[in-house]
Amino acid sequence: MSRSAPRPGEAYPLGATWDGSGTNFSVFSEAADRVELCLLNADGAEERVELRERDGFCWHAWLPEVGPGQRYGYRIHGPYHPEGGLRCNPAKLLLDPYAKAVAGDVRWGPEVYGYDLGSGDGSLSSLDSRDSMPVSVIVDPSFDWGEDHQLRIPWHETVVYEAHVRGLTRLHPEVPPELRGTYAGVASPPVLEHLRRLGVTAVELMPVHQFIHDHALVQRGLRNYWGYNSICYLAPHGHYAASGQLGGQVREFKEMVSKLHRAGIEVILDVVYNHTAEGNHLGPTLSFRGIDNAAYYRLVPDDPRLYLDYTGTGNTLNMRHPHVLQLIMDSLRYWIQEMHVDGFRFDLAATLARELHDVDRLSAFFDIIQQDPVINRVKLIAEPWDVGEGGYQVGNFPPLWSEWNGKYRDTVRDYWRGAESGVAEFANRLTGSSDLYASTGRRPFASVNFVTCHDGFTLRDLVTYEQKHNEANGEENRDGTDDNRSWNCGVEGPSSDTRVEGMRARQQRNFLATLLVSQGVPMLLAGDEFGRTQHGNNNAFCQDNETSWVDWELAQVNSDLLAFTCRLVELRRRHPVLRRRRWFEGVPLHGAGVADIGWFTPSGEEMGDEEWGQGFVKSVAVFLNGETAGHDPGSSLGLLFNAHIQPVTFRLPSLAWGDGWGLEVSTAEPHQPVPAPRYHAGEEIVVPERALLVLSRHG
């Protein structure tokens, strides 16, 4: 075809930037000797344009009459020398690392590998990958946001709902069939109404960056459902869009964010900047590997043919390289400024802090985040571990960060299953984990508390299964972790015994109630509010089917549990003492007669050194004094925990702690008692076996 000659263009911004009359293309590669831009027609025909301008290893040109919807990729001419960490191969069509949209899928075959599969990775493959590759797409960035902006809901008022874009609505009967499993489905009226009713303030979406379905999974007839296999960090995953993959996914994502914001709900993205979908040295050549392997990946210093792997996926992004850092920062700013998201949860975040080998909390990544005036204003959540040595870093992230608190999960599970863990440990987790976060100047909301998340059992399965049941994953049930730390009545799997099922329902209420009366930021797993099950699969990463999708019929079947969860979130909203911005002191403050928090034995006596030293305590009362936080006495709450398998009689503390206590919640019953019983100072209350009572002060 005839086309006007390209102009030099600009090195920045990287990627493909349409200006209304043409598009500027720029790609970084220090390894390249020559770079070709490949423009692809709908029928697959390819036009190659050599990028002759190079500034600071950024190859660039401006092409007139090239605009939104145009498919493109790159071919990189340069050395193929795996022993030296170089893997350029111009036979491979490569995705733009800065692509803002991607169309198509990988068609797995020898064509997508940079080496000859029959001869090992030392041999250069001459097979062209064009017909087997997804392609980058130029997008029109315009969108009428109106008055939309980041909501900036304070951390201490935040309730997070972890969800999967596809799984959340794939089975929703009230979402139009063509919108199920899409961004538009997430923002559809029935889903928004459910989220509003539940009272959550943020949805944390599992990965939406463009990702790849692993070859090994495809061979087994499975898919990478979770999406922790990113390949383009600025592109929303195309298959989650009802409006197509030629830029429609960008507009649809923006519309989803805008509608969630209008409903008062923030959008937090689960992002995977620690590794890419290209795997280890025997993986495919899709983008980064073929553009500049040694720049983008951590290579073994004395054998750069191989990759350092702190992620368990085969590779680790090289956070020490300035262009890799730039890519991640540009990606974060893009999602904030152009897509209006409100925050990020960083998968395997300890990997991002590895400067050499050890995890360094003052690494360049965190330094740059701290100084960036755009990124440092949104919510930042770390998954504070990776699979490398010394990778468990709960409590060790910098002051701007909140963390998924794995110790909270383990301690709360231990408590309700009756395991031998110390009362001090339980007290720390219930009150925001000051032992982990206070010394670095952080507040209770540094702790993102959860009992369940996408990785592991659902809440229903946690109380139902003694063992994992991951047989459908095709790994002979060897995958996943044996993470069942709950009490399941000694019966494996669903039971027709009403006593067993009744106690399982109570345990679910115990976990939910404990989560929502704890200091910190509660996170719910989508569907746990009405008993979603994965039938014992605790590693459903490859189950893009009814195993993982939220079954909305359960919202009717388990309507009592849903109503109970809604009531707990509303209780948290009504009582500021559950949403403190500062740590409990445990001593009288500002002339108050009693402390801001008190811990009591069932006899009504404050716990002393002897009680704290007893180790595990199955029954304990906690009273939260709302007056010391500047609130009216009605904000004060009493929490009576009983993890015994027998009822325990509690005596309320002295009149100094208040009088006129009304029963707000009993996990022994799904319904709120009407009228609510009232109790007085010194009065006895029987707390049923394995139950939590929440009392509020009315006098």
C-alpha positions as CSV (number, residue, x, y, z in Angstrom):
1,M,0.0,0.0,0.0
2,S,1.1,3.6,-0.5
3,R,1.7,5.6,2.6
4,S,3.3,9.0,3.3
5,A,6.9,8.8,4.5
6,P,7.4,8.5,8.3
7,R,8.8,11.5,10.2
8,P,11.4,11.2,13.0
9,G,8.8,11.6,15.8
10,E,9.8,11.7,19.5
11,A,11.4,9.2,21.9
12,Y,8.8,9.9,24.5
13,P,6.2,9.0,25.4
14,L,7.0,5.3,24.8
15,G,4.3,3.2,23.0
16,A,1.9,4.3,20.3
17,T,0.4,7.7,20.8
18,W,-2.3,9.0,18.4
19,D,-2.5,12.8,18.1
20,G,-5.5,13.1,15.8
21,S,-3.6,13.1,12.5
22,G,-1.0,10.4,13.0
23,T,0.7,8.2,15.6
24,N,4.1,8.4,17.3
25,F,5.7,5.0,17.9
26,S,8.6,4.5,20.3
27,V,10.1,1.4,21.8
28,F,13.1,0.9,24.1
29,S,15.8,-1.6,23.2
30,E,19.5,-1.4,24.0
31,A,20.1,-4.8,22.5
32,A,18.7,-4.0,19.0
33,D,20.8,-3.3,15.9
34,R,17.6,-2.5,13.9
35,V,13.9,-2.2,14.7
36,E,11.0,-2.7,12.4
37,L,7.5,-1.5,13.1
38,C,4.9,-3.9,11.7
39,L,1.5,-2.6,10.7
40,L,-1.0,-5.4,10.3
41,N,-4.2,-5.5,8.3
42,A,-7.4,-7.3,9.4
43,D,-6.5,-10.1,6.9
44,G,-3.0,-10.5,8.5
45,A,-1.1,-8.7,5.7
46,E,2.0,-7.0,7.1
47,E,3.7,-3.7,6.2
48,R,7.1,-3.1,7.8
49,V,8.5,0.3,8.6
50,E,12.0,0.7,9.8
51,L,12.5,3.0,12.8
52,R,15.6,4.8,11.9
53,E,15.7,7.4,14.7
54,R,17.2,6.4,18.1
55,D,17.6,8.5,21.2
56,G,18.8,6.9,24.4
57,F,18.0,3.5,23.0
58,C,14.4,4.5,22.2
59,W,13.6,3.8,18.6
60,H,10.9,6.0,17.2
61,A,9.0,7.5,14.3
62,W,5.7,9.4,13.6
63,L,3.5,8.0,10.9
64,P,0.7,10.1,9.3
65,E,-2.7,8.6,8.7
66,V,-2.2,5.8,11.2
67,G,-4.8,5.9,14.0
68,P,-7.1,4.0,16.4
69,G,-7.9,0.4,15.6
70,Q,-4.6,-0.1,13.8
71,R,-3.0,-3.4,14.7
72,Y,0.8,-3.4,15.1
73,G,3.9,-5.2,16.5
74,Y,7.7,-5.0,16.4
75,R,10.5,-7.1,15.0
76,I,13.9,-6.7,16.7
77,H,17.1,-7.3,14.8
78,G,20.0,-8.0,17.0
79,P,22.2,-10.7,18.6
80,Y,20.8,-14.1,19.6
81,H,23.3,-15.2,22.2
82,P,21.5,-16.8,25.1
83,E,24.8,-17.5,27.0
84,G,25.3,-13.7,27.1
85,G,21.6,-13.0,28.0
86,L,20.7,-11.8,24.5
87,R,17.7,-13.3,22.7
88,C,16.7,-11.1,19.7
89,N,15.0,-12.8,16.8
90,P,13.4,-10.8,14.0
91,A,11.3,-13.9,13.0
92,K,9.2,-13.2,16.1
93,L,6.4,-10.5,16.0
94,L,6.5,-8.8,19.4
95,L,3.9,-7.1,21.5
96,D,4.6,-3.5,22.4
97,P,5.4,-3.3,26.2
98,Y,3.5,0.0,26.2
99,A,0.5,-1.3,24.2
100,K,-2.8,0.2,25.5
101,A,-4.9,-2.5,23.9
102,V,-4.2,-6.0,22.7
103,A,-6.3,-8.2,20.3
104,G,-6.2,-11.9,19.9
105,D,-4.5,-14.8,21.7
106,V,-1.3,-16.8,21.5
107,R,-1.7,-19.8,19.3
108,W,0.7,-22.2,20.9
109,G,3.1,-23.9,18.6
110,P,6.9,-23.9,17.8
111,E,6.4,-20.5,16.0
112,V,6.2,-18.5,19.2
113,Y,9.5,-19.8,20.6
114,G,12.7,-17.9,19.8
115,Y,14.7,-21.2,19.6
116,D,14.3,-24.4,17.7
117,L,12.2,-26.6,20.0
118,G,14.0,-29.7,18.7
119,S,17.5,-28.4,19.4
120,G,17.3,-26.4,22.7
121,D,17.5,-22.7,23.3
122,G,20.9,-22.3,21.9
123,S,19.6,-22.7,18.4
124,L,17.8,-19.8,16.6
125,S,14.3,-20.4,15.2
126,S,13.5,-19.1,11.8
127,L,9.8,-19.8,12.1
128,D,7.7,-16.6,11.7
129,S,5.3,-16.1,14.7
130,R,3.0,-13.5,13.1
131,D,0.0,-15.7,12.6
132,S,0.4,-17.2,16.1
133,M,0.6,-13.9,18.1
134,P,-1.9,-11.4,19.6
135,V,-1.2,-7.9,18.3
136,S,-1.0,-4.4,19.8
137,V,-3.7,-2.0,19.0
138,I,-3.6,1.8,18.8
139,V,-6.4,3.4,20.9
140,D,-8.4,6.6,21.0
141,P,-7.8,8.0,24.5
142,S,-10.7,10.4,24.5
143,F,-13.4,9.9,27.0
144,D,-15.9,12.2,28.7
145,W,-15.3,11.7,32.4
146,G,-17.6,14.5,33.4
147,E,-17.0,15.2,37.0
148,D,-15.5,11.9,37.8
149,H,-12.3,11.7,39.9
150,Q,-10.7,9.4,42.4
151,L,-13.0,9.1,45.4
152,R,-10.2,9.2,48.1
153,I,-12.3,7.4,50.7
154,P,-10.2,7.4,53.9
155,W,-8.4,4.2,54.6
156,H,-10.1,3.8,58.0
157,E,-13.6,3.9,56.4
158,T,-12.7,1.4,53.7
159,V,-14.2,-2.1,53.2
160,V,-12.7,-4.0,50.4
161,Y,-14.4,-6.6,48.2
162,E,-12.0,-8.9,46.3
163,A,-13.6,-10.0,43.0
164,H,-12.8,-11.4,39.5
165,V,-14.1,-9.5,36.5
166,R,-15.3,-12.6,34.7
167,G,-16.2,-14.7,37.6
168,L,-18.3,-12.1,39.4
169,T,-21.0,-11.9,36.8
170,R,-20.6,-14.9,34.5
171,L,-23.6,-16.6,36.2
172,H,-25.6,-13.6,37.3
173,P,-29.2,-14.2,36.1
174,E,-30.1,-10.5,36.1
175,V,-27.1,-9.3,34.1
176,P,-27.8,-9.3,30.3
177,P,-26.2,-12.5,28.8
178,E,-24.0,-10.4,26.5
179,L,-22.5,-8.5,29.4
180,R,-21.8,-11.4,31.7
181,G,-18.1,-11.8,32.5
182,T,-17.2,-8.3,31.4
183,Y,-16.3,-4.9,32.7
184,A,-19.8,-3.7,31.7
185,G,-21.2,-6.6,33.7
186,V,-19.3,-5.5,36.8
187,A,-20.9,-2.0,36.5
188,S,-24.4,-3.3,35.6
189,P,-27.3,-2.2,37.9
190,P,-27.9,-5.6,39.7
191,V,-24.2,-5.8,40.7
192,L,-24.0,-2.2,41.8
193,E,-27.1,-2.7,43.8
194,H,-25.6,-5.7,45.5
195,L,-22.4,-3.9,46.4
196,R,-24.3,-0.9,47.7
197,R,-26.5,-3.2,49.8
198,L,-23.5,-5.0,51.2
199,G,-21.9,-1.7,52.1
200,V,-18.4,-2.2,50.6
201,T,-16.5,0.9,49.6
202,A,-13.9,-0.6,47.2
203,V,-13.7,-3.5,44.7
204,E,-10.3,-5.0,44.4
205,L,-10.2,-6.6,40.9
206,M,-8.0,-9.5,40.3
207,P,-5.6,-8.9,37.4
208,V,-7.0,-6.9,34.4
209,H,-3.7,-6.3,32.7
210,Q,-3.5,-8.2,29.4
211,F,-2.4,-11.8,30.2
212,I,-1.7,-15.1,28.5
213,H,-3.1,-18.5,29.0
214,D,-0.1,-20.8,29.8
215,H,0.8,-23.4,27.3
216,A,0.8,-26.2,29.9
217,L,-2.7,-25.3,30.9
218,V,-4.0,-25.1,27.4
219,Q,-2.6,-28.5,26.7
220,R,-4.7,-29.8,29.6
221,G,-7.8,-28.1,28.4
222,L,-7.6,-25.4,31.1
223,R,-7.1,-21.6,31.2
224,N,-5.2,-19.1,33.4
225,Y,-8.4,-18.0,35.1
226,W,-6.8,-15.8,37.8
227,G,-4.7,-13.9,35.3
228,Y,-1.4,-13.6,37.2
229,N,0.4,-13.9,33.9
230,S,0.7,-10.4,32.6
231,I,2.2,-9.4,29.2
232,C,1.2,-5.8,28.7
233,Y,1.0,-3.4,31.7
234,L,-1.0,-0.6,30.1
235,A,-3.7,-2.7,28.4
236,P,-7.0,-3.9,30.0
237,H,-7.5,-7.6,29.2
238,G,-9.4,-7.7,25.9
239,H,-11.5,-10.8,26.7
240,Y,-13.2,-9.0,29.6
241,A,-14.8,-6.5,27.2
242,A,-18.2,-6.9,25.6
243,S,-17.3,-4.2,23.2
244,G,-14.5,-5.9,21.3
245,Q,-10.7,-5.8,21.5
246,L,-9.8,-3.1,19.0
247,G,-9.9,-0.3,21.7
248,G,-13.4,-1.0,23.0
249,Q,-11.9,-2.6,26.1
250,V,-10.4,0.7,27.1
251,R,-13.6,2.7,26.8
252,E,-15.6,-0.1,28.5
253,F,-13.1,-0.2,31.4
254,K,-13.4,3.6,31.8
255,E,-17.2,3.3,31.8
256,M,-17.0,0.7,34.5
257,V,-14.8,2.9,36.7
258,S,-17.1,5.9,36.2
259,K,-20.2,3.9,37.2
260,L,-18.6,2.4,40.2
261,H,-17.5,5.8,41.3
262,R,-21.0,7.2,41.0
263,A,-22.1,4.4,43.3
264,G,-19.5,5.5,45.8
265,I,-17.2,2.5,45.2
266,E,-13.5,2.8,44.6
267,V,-11.6,0.6,42.1
268,I,-8.3,-1.1,43.2
269,L,-6.4,-3.2,40.7
270,D,-4.4,-6.3,41.6
271,V,-1.2,-5.8,39.6
272,V,1.6,-8.2,38.7
273,Y,4.8,-6.3,38.1
274,N,7.0,-9.0,39.5
275,H,7.1,-11.3,36.5
276,T,5.7,-11.7,32.9
277,A,4.1,-14.5,30.9
278,E,7.3,-15.4,29.1
279,G,8.4,-17.9,31.7
280,N,11.9,-19.2,32.1
281,H,14.7,-19.6,29.5
282,L,12.6,-22.2,27.6
283,G,9.5,-20.0,27.5
284,P,8.0,-18.2,24.4
285,T,9.3,-15.0,22.9
286,L,6.2,-12.7,23.1
287,S,7.6,-9.2,23.9
288,F,10.2,-8.3,26.6
289,R,12.5,-11.3,25.9
290,G,12.8,-10.5,22.2
291,I,13.1,-6.7,22.7
292,D,15.9,-6.6,25.4
293,N,16.1,-9.8,27.5
294,A,19.0,-8.6,29.7
295,A,17.3,-5.3,30.5
296,Y,13.9,-6.6,31.4
297,Y,14.8,-9.8,33.4
298,R,16.9,-10.7,36.3
299,L,19.5,-13.1,34.9
300,V,21.8,-15.5,36.9
301,P,25.0,-13.4,37.1
302,D,27.4,-16.3,36.3
303,D,25.1,-17.9,33.7
304,P,22.9,-15.2,32.0
305,R,21.3,-17.9,29.9
306,L,19.1,-18.6,33.0
307,Y,16.7,-16.5,35.0
308,L,16.5,-15.7,38.7
309,D,13.1,-16.7,39.9
310,Y,11.7,-15.2,43.1
311,T,8.1,-15.7,41.9
312,G,7.7,-19.4,41.1
313,T,6.8,-18.5,37.5
314,G,10.2,-18.9,35.8
315,N,11.3,-15.2,35.7
316,T,11.6,-12.0,37.7
317,L,11.4,-8.5,36.3
318,N,14.6,-6.6,36.6
319,M,13.6,-3.7,38.9
320,R,17.2,-2.4,39.0
321,H,17.0,-1.3,35.3
322,P,15.9,2.3,34.8
323,H,13.7,1.4,31.8
324,V,11.9,-1.4,33.7
325,L,11.3,1.0,36.6
326,Q,10.1,3.6,34.1
327,L,7.7,1.1,32.6
328,I,6.1,0.3,35.9
329,M,5.8,3.9,37.0
330,D,4.4,4.9,33.6
331,S,1.9,2.0,33.9
332,L,0.8,3.1,37.4
333,R,0.4,6.7,36.4
334,Y,-1.6,5.7,33.3
335,W,-4.1,3.7,35.3
336,I,-4.5,6.6,37.8
337,Q,-4.6,9.5,35.4
338,E,-6.2,8.0,32.3
339,M,-8.3,5.2,33.8
340,H,-9.1,6.9,37.1
341,V,-8.4,3.9,39.4
342,D,-8.1,4.5,43.1
343,G,-5.3,2.2,44.1
344,F,-3.3,-1.0,43.6
345,R,-2.6,-4.3,45.3
346,F,0.9,-5.5,44.3
347,D,1.2,-9.2,43.8
348,L,4.3,-10.8,45.4
349,A,5.4,-7.3,46.4
350,A,8.6,-8.5,48.2
351,T,10.0,-9.3,44.7
352,L,9.8,-5.6,43.8
353,A,12.1,-4.8,46.7
354,R,14.9,-7.2,45.8
355,E,17.9,-5.0,44.9
356,L,20.5,-7.9,44.7
357,H,19.3,-10.9,46.7
358,D,17.8,-9.7,50.0
359,V,14.5,-7.9,50.2
360,D,15.4,-4.2,50.7
361,R,12.5,-2.1,52.0
362,L,14.4,1.0,50.9
363,S,14.8,-0.2,47.3
364,A,14.6,2.2,44.3
365,F,11.1,1.1,43.6
366,F,9.8,2.3,47.0
367,D,11.9,5.4,46.9
368,I,10.3,6.4,43.5
369,I,6.8,5.6,44.7
370,Q,7.4,7.8,47.8
371,Q,8.4,10.8,45.7
372,D,5.8,10.5,42.9
373,P,3.1,13.1,43.4
374,V,0.5,11.0,41.4
375,I,1.2,7.5,42.7
376,N,1.7,8.4,46.4
377,R,-1.8,9.7,46.7
378,V,-3.7,6.5,45.9
379,K,-4.2,3.4,47.9
380,L,-1.1,1.1,47.9
381,I,-1.4,-2.5,49.2
382,A,1.4,-5.0,49.3
383,E,1.1,-8.8,49.2
384,P,4.2,-8.8,51.5
385,W,5.9,-12.0,50.4
386,D,7.4,-13.9,47.5
387,V,8.7,-17.4,47.1
388,G,12.4,-16.5,47.5
389,E,14.6,-16.8,50.6
390,G,13.6,-14.2,53.1
391,G,10.5,-13.4,51.1
392,Y,8.0,-13.3,54.0
393,Q,8.0,-9.6,54.8
394,V,4.7,-8.9,56.6
395,G,5.1,-5.7,58.6
396,N,8.2,-4.5,56.7
397,F,6.9,-2.2,54.0
398,P,7.4,1.5,54.0
399,P,4.9,4.0,55.7
400,L,2.8,4.8,52.6
401,W,1.8,1.1,52.3
402,S,-0.9,-1.1,53.6
403,E,-0.4,-4.9,53.6
404,W,-2.4,-8.0,53.2
405,N,-1.9,-9.3,56.8
406,G,-1.3,-13.0,56.5
407,K,-0.7,-13.2,60.2
408,Y,-4.2,-11.9,60.8
409,R,-5.7,-14.7,58.6
410,D,-3.7,-17.4,60.4
411,T,-4.4,-16.2,63.9
412,V,-8.1,-15.8,63.4
413,R,-8.4,-19.2,61.8
414,D,-6.4,-20.7,64.7
415,Y,-8.7,-19.0,67.3
416,W,-11.9,-20.3,65.9
417,R,-10.6,-23.8,65.3
418,G,-9.4,-24.0,68.9
419,A,-5.7,-24.2,68.1
420,E,-3.1,-23.5,70.7
421,S,-2.0,-19.9,69.9
422,G,-1.4,-17.2,72.5
423,V,-4.1,-14.7,73.6
424,A,-1.6,-11.8,73.0
425,E,-1.3,-12.8,69.3
426,F,-5.1,-12.8,69.0
427,A,-5.2,-9.4,70.8
428,N,-2.7,-7.9,68.4
429,R,-4.5,-9.0,65.3
430,L,-7.9,-7.9,66.6
431,T,-6.6,-4.4,67.4
432,G,-4.8,-3.7,64.1
433,S,-1.4,-5.5,64.6
434,S,0.5,-2.6,66.2
435,D,3.3,-5.1,66.8
436,L,3.8,-5.1,63.0
437,Y,3.1,-1.6,62.0
438,A,3.3,1.0,64.8
439,S,7.1,1.2,64.9
440,T,7.2,2.5,61.3
441,G,4.8,5.3,61.9
442,R,1.9,3.5,60.3
443,R,-1.7,3.4,61.5
444,P,-4.1,0.5,62.1
445,F,-5.3,0.7,58.5
446,A,-1.8,-0.5,57.4
447,S,-3.3,-3.9,58.1
448,V,-5.6,-5.3,55.4
449,N,-7.4,-8.0,57.3
450,F,-8.8,-11.1,55.7
451,V,-9.8,-14.7,56.5
452,T,-10.2,-15.8,52.9
453,C,-9.0,-14.5,49.5
454,H,-8.9,-15.8,46.0
455,D,-5.8,-18.0,46.9
456,G,-7.2,-20.7,49.1
457,F,-10.5,-22.0,50.3
458,T,-13.7,-20.0,50.2
459,L,-15.2,-19.3,53.5
460,R,-17.8,-22.0,53.0
461,D,-15.2,-24.5,52.0
462,L,-12.9,-23.5,54.9
463,V,-15.5,-24.8,57.4
464,T,-16.5,-27.8,55.2
465,Y,-13.4,-29.6,54.0
466,E,-10.7,-31.2,55.9
467,Q,-8.5,-31.6,52.8
468,K,-8.1,-29.7,49.5
469,H,-9.8,-31.2,46.5
470,N,-7.8,-29.9,43.5
471,E,-8.1,-33.0,41.3
472,A,-9.6,-31.0,38.4
473,N,-6.4,-29.0,38.1
474,G,-4.7,-32.0,36.5
475,E,-1.8,-32.2,39.0
476,E,-3.0,-35.2,41.1
477,N,-4.1,-32.8,43.9
478,R,-0.4,-31.9,44.6
479,D,-0.9,-28.2,43.9
480,G,-2.2,-25.7,46.4
481,T,-1.5,-25.6,50.1
482,D,-3.0,-27.5,53.0
483,D,-4.3,-24.3,54.5
484,N,-7.4,-25.5,56.3
485,R,-7.1,-23.9,59.8
486,S,-10.7,-24.1,60.6
487,W,-13.0,-26.3,62.5
488,N,-15.2,-28.4,60.2
489,C,-17.2,-30.5,62.7
490,G,-15.1,-33.6,62.0
491,V,-17.1,-34.3,58.9
492,E,-15.5,-34.0,55.4
493,G,-17.6,-32.3,52.8
494,P,-21.3,-31.3,52.7
495,S,-23.4,-33.1,55.3
496,S,-27.1,-33.8,55.7
497,D,-26.7,-33.6,59.5
498,T,-28.5,-30.4,60.5
499,R,-26.3,-30.0,63.6
500,V,-23.2,-30.1,61.5
501,E,-24.5,-27.7,58.9
502,G,-25.8,-25.4,61.6
503,M,-22.4,-25.2,63.2
504,R,-20.7,-24.6,59.9
505,A,-23.0,-21.7,59.3
506,R,-22.1,-20.4,62.8
507,Q,-18.4,-20.7,62.0
508,Q,-18.9,-18.6,58.8
509,R,-20.7,-16.0,60.9
510,N,-17.8,-16.1,63.5
511,F,-15.2,-15.4,60.8
512,L,-17.2,-12.6,59.2
513,A,-18.1,-11.0,62.6
514,T,-14.5,-11.1,63.8
515,L,-13.3,-9.6,60.5
516,L,-15.7,-6.7,60.7
517,V,-15.1,-5.8,64.4
518,S,-11.3,-5.9,64.0
519,Q,-9.2,-2.7,63.7
520,G,-7.7,-2.3,60.3
521,V,-9.2,-2.6,56.8
522,P,-11.5,-5.6,56.3
523,M,-11.4,-7.5,53.0
524,L,-14.2,-9.8,51.9
525,L,-13.9,-12.4,49.2
526,A,-16.7,-12.2,46.6
527,G,-19.4,-14.7,47.3
528,D,-18.4,-15.4,50.9
529,E,-21.3,-13.2,52.0
530,F,-23.7,-15.9,50.8
531,G,-21.6,-19.1,51.1
532,R,-19.9,-19.5,47.7
533,T,-18.2,-22.9,47.3
534,Q,-15.4,-24.2,45.1
535,H,-16.2,-27.7,46.3
536,G,-12.9,-28.0,48.2
537,N,-10.6,-26.6,45.4
538,N,-8.3,-24.2,47.2
539,N,-6.2,-23.4,44.1
540,A,-8.7,-22.7,41.4
541,F,-6.4,-20.6,39.3
542,C,-7.1,-22.6,36.2
543,Q,-10.8,-23.2,36.6
544,D,-12.6,-20.8,34.3
545,N,-15.9,-22.5,34.9
546,E,-18.6,-22.9,37.5
547,T,-16.0,-24.0,40.1
548,S,-14.7,-20.4,40.3
549,W,-17.6,-18.3,39.0
550,V,-19.9,-16.8,41.7
551,D,-23.1,-18.7,41.9
552,W,-25.7,-16.0,42.5
553,E,-28.5,-18.5,43.3
554,L,-26.8,-18.9,46.7
555,A,-27.7,-15.3,47.5
556,Q,-31.3,-16.6,47.7
557,V,-30.5,-20.0,49.3
558,N,-28.3,-18.4,52.0
559,S,-30.2,-15.1,52.3
560,D,-29.7,-15.2,56.0
561,L,-26.0,-15.2,55.7
562,L,-26.1,-12.3,53.2
563,A,-28.3,-10.3,55.5
564,F,-26.0,-11.0,58.5
565,T,-23.0,-9.8,56.5
566,C,-24.8,-6.6,55.5
567,R,-25.7,-6.0,59.1
568,L,-22.1,-6.4,60.2
569,V,-20.8,-3.9,57.6
570,E,-23.5,-1.5,58.7
571,L,-22.5,-2.0,62.4
572,R,-19.0,-1.1,61.5
573,R,-20.2,2.0,59.7
574,R,-22.3,3.1,62.6
575,H,-19.6,2.6,65.3
576,P,-16.4,4.8,64.8
577,V,-14.7,2.8,67.6
578,L,-14.3,0.0,65.0
579,R,-12.7,2.3,62.6
580,R,-10.0,4.0,64.7
581,R,-7.3,6.0,63.0
582,R,-5.0,5.6,66.0
583,W,-3.7,2.8,68.1
584,F,-5.3,1.8,71.4
585,E,-3.2,2.9,74.3
586,G,-4.7,0.6,77.0
587,V,-4.6,3.3,79.6
588,P,-7.0,6.1,80.7
589,L,-6.7,9.1,78.4
590,H,-7.7,12.8,78.6
591,G,-9.2,12.5,82.1
592,A,-11.3,9.5,81.2
593,G,-12.1,7.1,84.0
594,V,-11.3,4.0,82.1
595,A,-8.9,3.1,79.3
596,D,-9.7,3.2,75.6
597,I,-9.7,-0.7,75.6
598,G,-10.2,-3.3,78.2
599,W,-9.6,-7.0,78.2
600,F,-11.5,-9.2,80.6
601,T,-11.8,-12.8,81.7
602,P,-15.3,-14.3,81.7
603,S,-15.5,-13.5,85.4
604,G,-15.5,-9.8,84.6
605,E,-12.1,-9.1,85.9
606,E,-9.5,-7.3,83.8
607,M,-6.8,-9.5,82.5
608,G,-3.5,-9.2,84.3
609,D,0.0,-10.5,83.7
610,E,-1.0,-14.0,84.9
611,E,-3.9,-14.2,82.4
612,W,-1.8,-12.7,79.5
613,G,0.9,-15.3,80.3
614,Q,-1.5,-18.3,80.1
615,G,-1.0,-18.7,76.4
616,F,-4.1,-19.7,74.5
617,V,-7.4,-18.4,76.0
618,K,-10.6,-19.7,74.5
619,S,-12.9,-17.2,76.1
620,V,-12.2,-13.4,76.4
621,A,-14.2,-10.2,76.5
622,V,-13.0,-7.0,74.9
623,F,-14.6,-3.6,75.6
624,L,-13.9,-0.7,73.3
625,N,-14.4,2.7,74.9
626,G,-15.8,5.2,72.3
627,E,-15.6,8.1,74.7
628,T,-11.8,8.2,74.7
629,A,-11.8,8.6,70.9
630,G,-14.0,11.7,71.2
631,H,-17.3,9.9,70.4
632,D,-20.5,9.6,72.4
633,P,-20.8,6.7,74.8
634,G,-23.1,4.9,72.3
635,S,-20.0,4.2,70.2
636,S,-18.7,1.9,72.9
637,L,-18.8,-1.8,72.2
638,G,-18.3,-5.1,74.1
639,L,-17.1,-8.2,72.2
640,L,-17.5,-11.5,74.0
641,F,-15.5,-14.3,72.3
642,N,-16.1,-18.0,73.1
643,A,-14.1,-20.5,71.1
644,H,-15.0,-23.3,73.6
645,I,-17.1,-26.3,72.5
646,Q,-19.4,-25.5,75.5
647,P,-21.3,-22.4,76.5
648,V,-19.5,-20.0,78.8
649,T,-21.0,-17.5,81.3
650,F,-19.6,-14.0,81.1
651,R,-20.0,-11.3,83.7
652,L,-20.1,-7.7,82.4
653,P,-17.4,-5.4,83.8
654,S,-18.1,-2.8,86.5
655,L,-20.2,0.3,86.1
656,A,-17.1,2.3,85.3
657,W,-17.2,0.8,81.8
658,G,-20.8,1.8,81.3
659,D,-24.3,0.4,81.7
660,G,-27.2,-0.4,79.5
661,W,-25.6,-2.9,77.0
662,G,-27.8,-4.0,74.1
663,L,-27.2,-7.1,72.1
664,E,-26.3,-6.1,68.5
665,V,-25.0,-9.4,67.1
666,S,-24.9,-13.0,68.2
667,T,-23.2,-15.3,65.8
668,A,-25.1,-18.2,67.4
669,E,-28.1,-16.9,65.4
670,P,-28.3,-15.5,61.9
671,H,-31.0,-12.9,62.8
672,Q,-30.9,-9.8,64.9
673,P,-32.9,-10.4,68.1
674,V,-36.0,-8.2,68.3
675,P,-36.4,-6.7,70.7
676,A,-32.7,-6.7,71.5
677,P,-31.9,-7.9,75.1
678,R,-30.5,-5.3,77.4
679,Y,-27.8,-6.0,80.1
680,H,-26.4,-4.1,83.0
681,A,-23.0,-3.8,84.6
682,G,-22.1,-6.9,86.6
683,E,-24.9,-8.9,85.0
684,E,-24.2,-12.4,83.6
685,I,-24.6,-13.4,80.0
686,V,-24.3,-16.9,78.6
687,V,-22.4,-17.0,75.4
688,P,-23.2,-20.2,73.4
689,E,-20.4,-22.6,72.3
690,R,-18.2,-21.2,69.5
691,A,-19.9,-17.9,69.3
692,L,-19.2,-14.1,69.4
693,L,-21.6,-11.6,71.0
694,V,-21.4,-7.9,70.1
695,L,-22.9,-5.5,72.7
696,S,-23.4,-1.8,72.2
697,R,-23.6,0.7,75.1
698,H,-26.9,2.6,75.5
699,G,-26.3,4.4,78.8
